[in-house]
Each structure stands twice: as C-alpha cells, then as structure tokens.
Amino acid sequence: MSTGIFTVIALVAFIAGVSWAYSKQRKPEFDAASRIPLEDQSENIP
C-alpha cells in the first residue's frame, strides 16, 4: 500500500515539474539561460 502511495506522489511531482518547465511564464528566463554559453566571457576576465 505504501509503495502505491509513493508512486502516486512521485507521478504528481513529475507532472508538476514538467508543467513548470514547459510553462510559458518560464520561457524568457530559459531563453536567457540558453544564451549564456554563447556570450563573450573574455570581457569579464580581469
């Protein structure tokens, strides 16, 4: 019985994480994070 409850909790947590990641409100932040490796880091080095 407890394994079934754990499975349901894990499934709900997974669905919540996926819906958070694909939310339209998060898109600008993820777009900015995706550009970080492409930015010129040489100007930040002292």
Sequence and secondary structure as in RCSB ss.txt:
>XXXX:A:sequence
MSTGIFTVIALVAFIAGVSWAYSKQRKPEFDAASRIPLEDQSENIP
>XXXX:A:secstr
 HHHHHHHHHHHHHHHHHHHHT TTTHHHHHHHHHGGGS  GGG  
